[in-house]
Amino acid sequence: MQIFSDSFNLTLPLVVAFLITAFTTPFCIYFLKKLNIVDDPKTHKHPGVIHKKPIPRGGGIPLFAGVFVAAIIFIPLNQTTVMLFSASLIALVVGVLDDKFDLSPYLRFFMNIAVSLIVVASGINIPFITNPAGGILHFDTINTTLSLFGVSLTISLADVIAVFWITWVMNMLNWSKGVDGQMPGIVAISAIVIGILSLRFPLSDPNTLISANLSFAIAGAALGFLIFNFYPAKIFPGYGATSLYLLLAATSMLSGAKLATAILVMGIPMIDGVFTIFRRILSGRSPFWHDNKHLHHILLNLGLGQRQIALFYWIFSAILGAISLTLTSKGKIFAILMLIVIVGGLLLFLHLSLEKDEKEII
């Protein structure tokens, strides 16, 4: 009965974020066009561009607005939340500037690390994970002290892994917006699964309460944005949406690390992201520079439409999320390994087939 009551109360952040994002997005579309913050395929020479007419970028603005308003109402104000949303706001500003001026990918990556450091400085990190062989692997007990400009800083392995995780989620989800509606659906499903998992912890814990409310607020904002981003999209998320990805990464660490669940529910875009990095490096290219060989590009080449591809990602994210809620920690690790083998093998097969077809055409 208590769980039902908590679930009902936690739908309120989702509803508020949904309404704020859905209401502000049309205004953002209007002003983004006025400010010429648009993705014009005639001038934007990106190999992954598939749209035919100018579409406003800057969708990170209504996404952030929805979560922020819900947070003001439902999330307690403390040092952690202030620093978390400050980092998210910085990511939004940098992202919108990139939407307008196409900043260097190296500068964007540096700023992703910077905002990740702010989140970790707020006290959010990954203190432990479940050991597949049994027991717990504690990262917060492994420390080192650095002296910078006369100031001693104690850094734990928990902090380093958290910075890596936040930065990775921000970049990986940014790669997962290749077709209309793909990213908001993945984020909404992931946030709902993390939010449901938070209900297994006592909501009397402040961090659990923040994690649960924030998860459902993120889901609401993503769903509100999806109305305008589903094919044919009226607005793109843009790089400013990394502000939302940062918040999602933080929720997976609050009140006990939920990394295995987050990795599983976002498994397909994550494996595609790792595969992309290795593929680019092995081909002698920078992992930061764009191409049109992500999984969603391959599915387009196979004849699937944008709506079908978005639904493909949503369905598998939902299935994997539902599975993650029923598994033990060891079961999740086994499921992740199986997913890596299956999806990684499929990606390798599809890329080898694609390369063979390209050579035959030549």
N, C-alpha and C positions, 0 to 999 in steps of 0.2 A: 504493500500500500504506500509505503514511504517512497519507494522507487518511482511509482506511478506519479506521486505528487511532485517529486523532484523533476521528473521528465516533463511534466506539464509546465512547471515554472521555467524550465530551461528552454522551452519553445519561445518564450517571450523575446529573448535576445535575437533569435532567428527571425521572428516576425518583424521586429523593429528594424533590424539591419536590412531585411528584404525590402521593406517599404521605403526606407531612406534611399537605398541604392536605386530602386526602380523609379523613384520620384525624381532623383537628381540626375540620372543618366541622360534623359532627353535634353535637359538644360546644358549639360556638359557637351553633348553632341553639337548643339547650336554654337556655343562659345568656342569650342575647339576648331570648328570650321572657320569662325571669324578670325581666330588667331593663326589659322593655317597650320595647325598641328594635325596633319593628315598624312596617311600613307598613300602616296600617289605612285602607282606601279610604273608610270612613265619616267619618274625621276628617282625612285627608290630602287637602286640596282642591287637587290637582294636575290640570290638564286632560289630562295624558298618562297618568293612571292607568287601567289596563285590567284589573287583577286584582280579584276579587270578595271575597276574604277576607284577614284580616291575615297578612302574611308578614314574617318577621324581616329587618331590614336589618343591615348590619354585616359583610357578606361580605368586606370588605377585610381583616378580622383574619386569617382562615385563609389568604387569598391572600398577605398579607405574611409570615405565619409560614412558609409553604412555601418562599418565595424566600429568606427570611432564614436558615433552617436550612441550605439548600443552599449559600448564600453562605459561611456559617461553615466549611463543610467543603471547598468547592472553590475559593473565590475568595480571593486573597491579601489580607491585612490591611494597608492603607496609608492615607495621608491621603485619597486619592480615594474609596476604598470606605467609609471611616468617615463622611465628609461626605455621600456619596451616600445611605447607609442612614439617616443622621440626618435628612436632608431627607425621605426616604420615611416615616420614623416620624412626623415632625411632620405630614405630609400625612395619615397614617392617623389620628392623634389628632383633628385638626380634622375629618376626614371622619366619624369615629364620633360626635363631638359633634353634627355636622349631622344624622346619622342619628337621633339622639335628640331634638334640640331644633329642627331646621329653621332653621339659621343664615341670615343674610342672604346672598344670592348675591354681593353686593358684597364682603362680608367673605371669603367663600370665594375669590373671584377674587384679592383682595389676598394671601391666604395662598398661593395657587398661585404668584404672582409671587415671594413671599418664599422659598419652598422652591426655586424655580427658580434664584434668586440664589445659594443655598447650593451647589447642584450646580455652577453655573458657577464659583463661588469655589474649588471643589475642583480646577479645572483642566480640566473638561470643557466644550468649546465647539465651534463650527463654524469651523475655520480657513480652509476653502476649499470651493468647489464647482466642478464642471466647467462651463466656459463653453460654452453651446450653439454659439457662433460659433467655438469652438476655444480650446484652452488652459485655463488655470485662473484662477478668480476668487479672489484671496486676500483674506480679511476680517481676518486677524490683523495685517496691516500698516497698517490704518486705525485710528488710535488718537486718543484725546483724554484730557486730564488734568483731573480735577475736584478741587476742594478743598472738603472737608466737615469742619467742626469742626476745622480746622487740619491735617487729614490729606489728603495728596494721593493720589488714586486714578487709576490709568491704566486706562481702559476701551476695549476694542477693539470694532470692529463684529462680530467673531466672538462676543464675549460677549453683545452685544445680541440678535443673531439667535438665539443658543442659548436665552436667556431666553424669547424669543417662541415658539420651537419647543416647548420643554418645557411652557409654559403652554397653548399651543394643543392639544397632544396630550392633556394632562390634561382639558381641557374638552371636546374633540371626542369622546374615547372615553367620557366621562361621558354624553354625549348618545346614545351608541350602545348603551345597555343598555335600550332601550325594550321589547323583548320577551324572554321567557325564553331564556337561552342565547346570545343575540346577541353580547354583549360578550366572554365568555370564548373563544368560537370565533375571533373576529376577533383577539384578543390572542394566542392560542396560535399561530395561523397566521402572524401578523406576526413573532412572536418566533422561530419556527422558521426562517423565511426569512432574517431578520437573522443568526441563528446560523449557518446554512449559508453565508451570504455571508462571515461572519467567518473561515471555514475557508480562504478564499482568501488570507488574510494570514498571515504567519508567527506561530505561537503562542508563539514565543520573546519576542515583544513583550508586555509585561505588560498593556497596555491591550487588545490583541487577545484575550488569554486571559480577561480580565475580561468583555469583551463577549460572547465565545462562551459561557462558562459561565453568565453572567447571562441571556443570551437563552434558553438551554434550560431554565434554572430557572424563568423567567417562564412559558414554555410549559407546563412540568410543573404549576405551581401553577394556571394557568388551566384545564388539562384536569381536574385533581383537583376544582376547584370546579364545573366544568361538570356533573359527575355530579349535583349537588344543585340546579343552577340551570336545567337544561334543563326545558322545559315538561312537567308543571306544576312550577314552581319551589318548592323548599322554603326557599330563602333568596335574598335579593337582594344584589347587590354593594354597594349603598349608595354614599355619597360617599367612604367610606374606601378604596374601590378605586382612587382617584386615586393612592394610594401606589404601586400597581402600574404605572399609566400613566406616572408619573414615571420609574420604572426602565426602562420600555420606551423612552421618549424618550431616555434617557441611553445605552442600548445602541446606538441608531442613530447616535450621535455619537462613540463610543469607537473608537479605532483607524481613523481616517479616516471622514469623514462618509459615511453611507449614506442620506442624506436622500431621494434619488430613489427608492431601493428602498422605504423606509418609506412615502413618499407614495403610491407605486403600489400596494403591497399593502393599504394602508388607504384607497385612493382613494375608494371609494363613501361611507363615513361622513365622510371629509374634505370631499368636494364637497358633501354634504348639510349639513355643518356650516357651510361658507362660505355656501351658499345660504340657510340659516336666518338667519344674521346679517344679510345684506343684506335678506332678506324682512322681518324684524322692524323694521329701521331704516326701510326705505321705507314701511312701514305705520304709522310714527310710534310704535313701541313700543320698549322697551328690549331690547337683544339678550340681556340676562341673565334676562329673565322667560320663564316656560315657556309652551308651547302644545302642541297635539296635531297638528302639521302636519309632523313629520319624515317622512322617506321610509317608515319602518316603520309609522307611523300611516296613511299613505296606502294602503300595501299591505294593512293590516288592513281599511280601508274598502272595498277592492276585493274582499274576501272571502277573502284568504289567512289561514291559521291561523298561530299563533305559531311552531310547529315549521317550517312551510314558509318563513316569513320568515327565521328563524335560519339555515336551510339555504341560503337565497338569499344571505345575506351571507357565509357560510362558503365556498360554492362560488366566488363571484366573487373573494373574497380569495385563495383558493388558486390560482385561475387567474392572477390578476394577479401573485401572488407568484412562481409558476412562470415566468411571462413575464419578470419582472424579473431573474431569475437567468440568463437567456439573452441579455439585451440589453446593448449597450454603454451608456456614460453618455449619449451623444447619443440612442440609441434609447429609453432610459428617458424622457428629456425629451419626445421626440416622442409616446411612449405616454401620458404624463401629459396632454399637451395634447389628444390625441384623446379621452381619458377625460373630461376637463373638458367638451369640446364635447358628447359623447354623453350623459353622465349629467346635466350641467347642462341640456341641452336637454330631456331626459326629465322632469326635475324641474319645469322651467318649464311643460311641456305638462300634466303631472299636476295642478299647482297651478291653472293656468288652468281646466282642466276641472272641478276640485273647486269653485272659486269659482262657475263657471257653474251647476253643479248646485245649489249652496246658494242662489243667487239665484232659480232656478226653483222651488225648494221654498217660498221665502218668497213 
